[in-house]
Amino acid sequence: MSDGVYDMPEEPPARRTRRTGGRPRALLPTIATLIVLLILFSIFTDVWTQRLWYRSVDLGSVFSTVLGTRVLLFVIVGLLMAAAVVANIIVAFRTRPRVALAPSPSPGFERYGELLQQHGKIAVGVVATLMLVFGGSAASGEWKVFLAWRNRTPFGVTDKHFNKDIAFFVFDYPWLRVLLGFGYSIVLLSLVAAIITHYLYGGFRPSAKGQKASGAAQVQFSVLLGLLVLLKAFSYWLDRFGLTTSDAKLFTGVSYTGDNAILPSKEILAVIAVLCAILFFANVVRRTWLLPGVGTVVLILSAILLGALWPAALQQLRVRPSEPVKEAPYITKNIEATRQAYGLEGAEVTEYQAKSTAKPEDLTADAEVLPGIRLIDPTVIGPTFEQLQQVRGFYSFPTDLDVDRYKIKGKVNDTVIAVREVQVDRLPAGQRNWNNDHTVYTHGYGVVAANGNQSQGGTPVFTEKDLPPTGDLGDYEPRIYFGEQSPDYSIVGAPEGGQKVELDTPEGQKGGDPTLNTYAGKGGVPVGSFANRLLYATKFRDANILLSSRVNSASKILYDRTPRERVEKAAPWLTPDGDPYPAIVDGQVVWIVDGYTTSDNYPYSEKVDLDVSTRDTTTGRGTIAQQPSEKINYIRNSVKAVVNAYDGSVELYAWDDKDPVLKTWMKAFPGTVKPRSDISPDLMSHLRYPEDMFKVQRDLLAKYHVQDAGTWYQNSDLWRVPDDPTAVSSGGDSATHISQPPFYLSLRMPDQSEPKFSLTSVYVPNGERENLTAFVAVDAEATSPDYGKFRVLRLPGNLQIPGPGQVYNKFQTDEGIRQALLPINQPNSGARAQYGNLLTLPLGGGLLYVQPVYSVRTSGQGSYPVLRYVLVSFGDSVAYGGTLQDALTKVFKTSVDTGELPPGTEKPPTTQQPNQTVKQAIADAQAAWTRAQTALRNGDLTGYQTNLNQMKAALDRAAAGAAETPTTTPSPTPSPNPSSPPASTTPTSPPTSPAG
């Protein structure tokens, strides 16, 4: 009571206010704390499961090196950025003026400064944390650049301009650029923080009529601006070296204008920038913006005049009128560097006078090549493998199969091979549940392989087949736990004597119930403990891992199971080939993955887009991966990686042990790459030249086969890889220019004594013409002393040898072939013709094209391609047959029987019948030819060649006997085969027997 007025007590309302307002204030920090904890747990889960994965493949050192490097960079750069920004905020705050230079721009603006002053530590802590995270995160992403610089290895080769080792450009220059970028970020963010702080506390007012910045602000701004300009000077200095990998108008590297205008301008601008920085630093003492302002204007004007106008004027007035002469020395540097950086310096280009006709005796030397003419197209025959060897619907084969070599019955054969993998997506809907998907259907089973050049009834001749596997490839562990189509993760393993639940085969050895198995490999991460189960339940967002009774004390989890991703994780500095291939090696099914080391900083070497250079009609289809979209100008197949299909182990073998980039990474990750000498003989026999590297090289070789600067400049001898005609005919857009893929073939080049397993391609002229201009093959046998050697057969310009597109057009329009395919392609036939790979190979002094044609049923279940015909073309002649032998016989017998002579010449008359010796020799030749044809049809190539040799010897005897006989009467022209067909190379009716 006071003055008759009752005063209500104040304490209870105060308590009520705190009580009602306390809940939301306590709830928000709790929610924030939970969110932070969830984020931290998610990060911990990712990091720890990565650690467990690396330990499971015995590559823990890779994990620790990468993590340690990333943490180191995060801490150093993050702390440096946070410290610099916070220091500038503190300096600006402590040197704030007592009275603002001018009133605040809006009412209440000073409250921001007061709030920051009241909660300064919190504000600074937030800013420091943000800078730490921002700078640290950016820096940790540059761990590859840092490790490469730290472990750099000299190339032993100097560039042609600065006389520096190539290692400076490949390793040092990128890291200096990264440091420059961080320097810019730190100084710019510090300047922004200083400007904001001085502005809040009145030390900087651009709107003030008089002094716009306090003395302290002016000093701080001057130092920071001086540092920025000094960094710009460093940038100008670095730009000089960057010219060696810049894309000029014509090529990558220093051009005439770059050498005589841009390079000196960068040096001058660097000096001007240093002087300008000095003026900013001098402003700390003089406290006037006049001189720094003048210096900045001079720098900007100099950048415009020297960096833009001078190079443009020089290019227009001096270079353009005589560009071929001015650029010639620089083009030469580009050619030499490009061929060296892409491994093309040893490519041999030879003139090849391709014949358009050939005689049977011309084929004698090439008889051994015939087994390399592959009829089984791995990009077509996948459905045939699946229908004939799938066994159960949950097994699958890839769309595109692989080509390898196997020694069967003492003879090495080109083999089309695939792995039978499990695909849970194909299970019937009633069988789809977590237990089946992740604990029962855990692995594929067995390998299926077929001869590359044989078929029986139009289907492949399998050398390895069925379940359990049987065939000629020997005994091996058939279970496929790691493959290209494996489930995302599987839980495998059980205690000793525990129940087996993993489906091994749908039936036992003699039929009956399915056989079950328990995984016993060393691969996989143990998930028997509650902690690991919790981690992986979080990682895969699947509570069943934590709750299911199928997960026991001996369980392991298998994940990251495709060969490419395992190699990418095991060696994160490698670029894996897009097409891993399986092989049976030392009793194990393994995946072989070629690994590339690349760079985009090799001086003067032409840059290409990796994804564009490696793209063809097979890329991105099925399991063949597309390469990343990045520019490169250096590549080496430095590593052969092997992934075990049973236990998932990853072995890395140094293949190009002279590669400085590989040596650098081997120093960064010691002990992870084994020496080449550790490769077993069995593994060595299955290694081959990699496809993606070949695609990049053939792309460059189309232009860089030219080594004369003048011809190179004129672009008068450009080649290109032809479009795949079979892709265009299948509905593709020819305007997209999807390249024909390269083909693995066993063939003999003109300078080789025996056939070699090779990777081949062809070129046509750049432009509208589609005639063949060159054939290229690289020796793909790892055991060959010529492995990796490029041989290019260049066709003379006056020869009109048809290219793949033109040959394919001949096949499509030839009346005999059209009639043969008419029963297949009729609308009511229920089938269609599918053209296989159009192969090209040198044979008989010319170039032979071979293309299989398959029949595919268009309706009903279980359809698959069946080989029906083989189309061949040699010169201007085309033929087809039910077998390769039939087609070859028809096309080459025509060439013999036409007996073409040069225009205007006649056969000389003779006046006496051949004597008895000549008659006998002709009879012997005819008999030998008949035996040769029989041997060829039976697949006896040794007998075929022996009989051809006997035929040639008999013809030589006939010629010698005829030379001793007076020429008085006409002499019949001997024919090795009296039953020669007429001149037309295409039969009027299709053969009755299927391809065999």
Summary of the structure (lengths in Angstrom):
residues: 996
radius of gyration: 37.5
end to end distance: 118.7
largest distance: 162.2
contacts: 3280
relative contact order: 0.08
helix: 46%
strand: 19%
